[in-house]
Amino acid sequence: MYILFKNARILTMENNDIFHGCLLVKDNKIEYVGKDQVFPFHIDKIIDCNGNLLMPGFKNAHAHTAMVFARSYADNLPLQEWLFDNIIPMEEKLTPEFVYDLTKCGILEYLTSGITSCFDMYYYPESIAKASVDMGFRNVILSSSTNEDISIHRNRILQSKNNSLITYKLGLHAEYTSSIEDIKRMSSLANELKIPMYLHVSETQKEVNDCIKRNGMRPIEFLDSLGVFNYGGGAYHSVYLSDNEIEICQRKHIDIITCPGSNLKLASGIAPINKYFNSGLRISIGTDGASSNNSLDIFKEMYLTSCLQKVINNDPSVMDGYDVLKFATVNSALTMGLNDCDILAKGKLADIIMIDLTKPSMQPINNIINNIVYSGSKDIIKMTMIDGKILYYDGKFNLPFSEEEIYSSTQKIADLLKKK
């Protein structure tokens, strides 16, 4: 099937140039992107963009999608109390069916935010995968439960190579929630398969101090000593990295995934992203879960990523709009291993969004990229296409489930989990 987007502004994210032209999708891939032209074959669907902007979809590089059940439930608490006293007791009641339904609710929010894929870490990964496939959503899922046999992780990762929408990566929740034996076990698998590892790292100062007390080293140093990052990986949050840990990240190709909204709300701190960026580290952006953020809104995260760095560096010139937009699209895609949907180019997967430039927050058009990062919000997402299928257009979902059905199920689950 051919879908032609004509009369569009186009930002491929190969650079910051924006040009007028058209984009042709064939089935689930981009067939052509460039200046307007006439094609000598039948086009099944033609969409007039009316000068609106086409660009790669946002990639949410760190999320716990099914945690929507605890949105606005345990607010105004520090991380340790929030997690251990409130969230984990609720999570102990989760079932595969609950995670399936809750993931669908989170995906609705992703689509309205222009997020075409996420890096998901949560319980019952097969339920996450099924919900994603049923919704037509691209998901990179972290196989991270230390209670499972190592062969389960190995099989997930190897088998997912044949799935167009689902990919599994290897990781752990964090050093402070894993035994040394579990870390060594997962590290051994990463080295066997020669693949990267991903986990929460140095989210709070307490986490860092406790790791030093337990292991005599800071988190990145300790994990690296166990061979966790021999084939690269990613460190979620990374609010408190030492210069030595930054050097390890450089040498071992460890990406930094920043989640400023969650870190601010839990008063965990502000990661020195500009310092990491200037050190040559790849920076990506995630929302974290809706129970700590409380939204799954990539626009908020881009704004905070930029503006917080301007404040802590006392320099308004750092973290310009294009750099941050690249963090949320190209960099996040590469962190997640989605090398085939990072930019708009022939042969890339058709994970595309349309930005509505007629919205008040986009006017006047002085600088479209800066408008997106500094004044944009979810209301400017006119279309979200994943794998060549339009799942959201003009405020309406094109899905096999009704929003009402998903919302009702989510509320029932949340009410049940809150019961003592």
N, C-alpha and C positions, 0 to 999 in steps of 0.2 A: 504494500500500500504506500502510495506517495502522498505526503502532506507538504504543501508549499506555504511558507510564511513570506508574504511579499510586503513591500512598502514599510520596511522595518529599519530602525536603528539597530546596529549590531555591535556588541562588545564581546569579542571572542575570548578575552583574558589571556591571549598570547602576549599582549601588551595593553597599554591604556588607550589605544586608538578606538574611536567609535565612528562607524561609517554607515551610510545608507545603502541598503541592499536587500537581498532575500536569502532565505535558508530553506533547503529542501531535505525532508526526512524520507528515507525509504525504509519501511518496516520499523526497526528499532535503532537505526543508525543515521547519522548525518551524511547525506549524499553530496550536498553542495552548500557552500556558504561563501557569499561574495556579492559582487555588484548584481543588480537586477538583470535577469535574462529570461528569454523564452525557452521552454524545454520542449523538444520534439516528441513528446509522448504524453499519454493521458495522466492527468493529475487527479487523484481521487478527492482531495479536499484542499481548498485554497482559503487561507486565512489572511485577511488584510489587517496588518498590524497598525495601520494609521499613524505611523511614525513612532510607535512605542518601541521599547528597547527589548531585544532578545539577548540573553546572556546565559552562561552555564548556571545550573542550579546550585544553591548553597549546599554544602556538605557539613552536617553536624558531627564534628569529630570526637565528641564524647557525650554519651547520653545513657540514661537508664529509663527507657521509654515507658515501661509499664508502671513506673512509680507515680504516674498521674493519680493513683488512688490516694496519695497523701498530699496532694496539692493543698496548700494553706491549712494543713492539719497541725503540724508541730513547728510553728513559726517562733521566731525570736529566741532561739536557743543556740548555744555553741555546738560545734560539730559533734563532739564526743557524746554530749547529752542528747542531742537531736537523734543521732544514729543509734546508740546502744539502748537508750531508755524508751525511745518512741518508735523508730522506724523498724528496727530488727524484730521487735515483738510482733509487729503487724506482718512483716514478711514471712514469719514462721507459719502463718496461716495460708500463704499463697498456694494455689494449685496450678497445674498446667493450663486448665481451662480459664482461670482468672487471668493469668499472664497473657493468654491469647486475646481475650476481650479488651484488656487494658492497653495492650500494644496498639490495637486498632484505634483506640481513642487518641493516643499520642500521635499516631500517623496523621489523623485529621488535622491536628495542629501543625505538624510539619508541612503539610501541603499548603496550608494558608500562609505559611512563612516562606514559601519558595524553597524549602529544603527537600532535595530529591534523594538524599540518602543519609543514613546516620551510622555512627559507630556505637553499636548497642552492647551494653554489658548488663546482664541481669540473669535471674534464675530461669530455668526451663528454656534453654535456647531454641529447642525444636518448636516450642509454642510461638516464640518470637518469629522464627523463620516462617511458620505456617501463616501467621497473621500478616506478615509482610507480603508474602506471595499472593495471598487472597486479596490483599488491597492493591497489589501491583506496585509495591514500594521496594526500592533497592536498600538492602540492609547488610552491613558488615557486622557480624556478631562475634563477640569475644567469648571463646570457649574457656571459661575461667574457674569453674567449680572445682575445688580441690578434693571434694568428696567422691568424684567420679574416677573410674579406672582410667589410666593413661591411654589405653587403647581407644576409648571413646573420643578423647580429644584428637588423637591421631586420625581416626576415621572421619570425624567431622571435617577437619581441615583438608584432607585429601579428597573427599567426595565432593566438597563444595566447589571444587575447581570446574565442575561440569554444570553448575547452576548459574543462570544469567543474572538472577536477582539477589542471590544469597551467597555471601562469602563468610567463612569462619577464619578468625585469627586467634592467636594463643595469648593468654595473659593470666593475671592474678588480680584480685581486688586490690590488695596492698600488702606491703611488708608487715604492717602491724596486725593484720587479720590472717596471716599465713604463718605456719610453722616453718622452720628452716628446712625440714624434710620435704614439705610441700613445694617450697621454692626450688629446692634442688631437683625435685622430680619434674616440675614443669620446665625448668631451665634445661634439663637433660633432653627433653623432647624438642625444645626449640633448637638445640644444637644438633640433634639427630636429623631434623627436617630442614635445618638451615633457614629458619624463619625468625622474624622479629617477635618481641614480647612487649606487652602493653599493660600498664597498671597505674593506680593512683600513687603519686609520689610527692612527699613534702607539701601536703596541703595545709598543714598547720605547723606552728613552731613546736607545739607539744609532740606532734608526731616525730619531728626531727630529734628532739631531745630524748624521747623515749627510745628511739632507735639507737642513739649513741649509747644510752645506758645498757641496752640489751646486747649490742653487737660491737661496741667500740668504734663504730663508723656511722656516718650519715647515710640516709637511705640509698641514694644513687651509688655511693661508694660500696656499701654492703652488697647491694644487688649485683653490681658489676663484679665483685669478688667471687660471686657464685656463678658467673658466666651467663647471667640473665640476658645481657645485651650484646652477646657476641655477634649476632646478626642484626643488630639495630633494634628499633622499637619506638615506643612512645611513652611519655611521662605525663599523665593527666594532672593538671593544676600547677605543680612545680612552682609554688609560691616562694619557697625558701631553698634555693640552690646556692652552694658555695662556689667560689671560683674554680676549685678543683673539680666539683661536680659538673660545672659548665664545660670544663676541658674534657671530661669523660664523655659528655653528650656530644661534643664535637667529634671526638675520636671514634666513638661507637655509633654515630649516626642515629642519635636518639632525638626524636621530634618532641617539641613542647606543645602540649594541647592546653590552651588557657580557657578558663571558664569564669570570667570576671564577675558575672552576676551572682552566681552561687557563692563565690569566695567573699563577695561583699556582704551578702545577706547573712552568712554564717559568721561574719567578722573574722574570717580566716586570714585575711591580708590581701595585699596587692602584689601580684607577681611582677618582677622587673622585666617585662616583655621587651622593652626597648634595648636593654642590656643584652638579653639573649639574642635578639634580632641582630644587633651589631656584632655579636660574637659569631655570626654565621649559622646559627641554629635555625631549623625550619620551624616556623610557628603556625599552628592551626588553631581553630576556634571551635569550642563546643558549648552547649547550653547546660550540661549536667542534667539532672532529673528535675521534674516538675515539683518534687517534694522539697527541694532545697532552693530552687531558683526564684520564683515559682512558675515561670513560663518557659516555653520551648520556642523562644523568639530570637532568631539569629540577628535581627536588626539591633536589638538591645545590646547583644554581646559585641557586635562590631563597634557600636558607639562607645561602650565602656572600654573596650580594648584600646581604642585610640585616645580617648579623653583622659583616662586614668594615667596613661604614660605621660601625657602633656603636664599633668599636675605634679606627679612625683619627680619628674625631671625639671620642673619649672621652665619648660620650654615648649611653646605651642607649635614648634616646627616638627617635632618628632611624630612618628606614626601617622603618615599622611593617609588620605582616604584610599588611594589605590593599593598601598601595601596591605591595609587591613582587609579590603575587599578580596585581595589575593589570598590572604590567610583563610578566609571563609569559603573559598571556592577551590582554586588550584591546589594550594598547600594542603587543605583538609582532604581533598581527593587523593593526593599522593601519600599522605599519612595513612589513609585507609586502604591503600593498595588499589585504588580505583583509577589507574593510569589511563583507562579508556573513556573516562568521562570528566576530565579535568578542564578541558577547553572546548570551544566550538570549532570543529575542524572536520573535514571529510574523513569518514571512517570511524569517528568517535561515536559513542553511544548517545542517543538522543534524550539526554536529561537536560531539559531546557526550561527556562522560566521567561515570562514576559513581564516587564516592569511598566506599569501604567503611568506614563509621564504626564497625564492630564490631571492627576491628583494635586490638590493644593500644595502639599509638601514638596512636590517636584517642580513647582513654578517659582520664579522664572528659570529657564534652563540656562544657567550660567556655567555650571559644572555638574554633569549628570552623576559622575562617580561620587563626588562629595555629597551631592544630594542624597544618594542612596545610603551612604554611611552615616551622615550626620543628621539628616532630617527624615530619612525613610522609616517606614513602619510596615506592618503586615498588610495594611490597606492598599499598598501600591502593587501587590502581587496580583496580576491579572490572570496569569496562567502558570500552571505547574505541569510539565510533561515529564514522564519517566518511562524510559525504554520505548520511546516512540508513541506512548499513549497519553492523551490529555486527561489527567485525573482531577484537575481543578481549573475552572474557567469562570471568570466574572462572578465570583462569590458562590459558585455552585460546584458540588462534587459530582464526579462521574465514576461512581463506585458500585459494587454489587451489594452494598449494605446502606441502609439509611442512617443518617446522623442520629435520629431519634432512638433507633434501636441500639446504637453504640453507647449513646449517653445514658440511656436507661440501665443498661447492663453495668456500666462503669459506676453509676451511683449505688446500685445494689451491692456491688462488690466492696466499695468503699465503706458503706454502712456496716457490712458484715465484719470487715477487718478491724473496724474501730471498736467493736464490742470487746469488753474485757474477757 
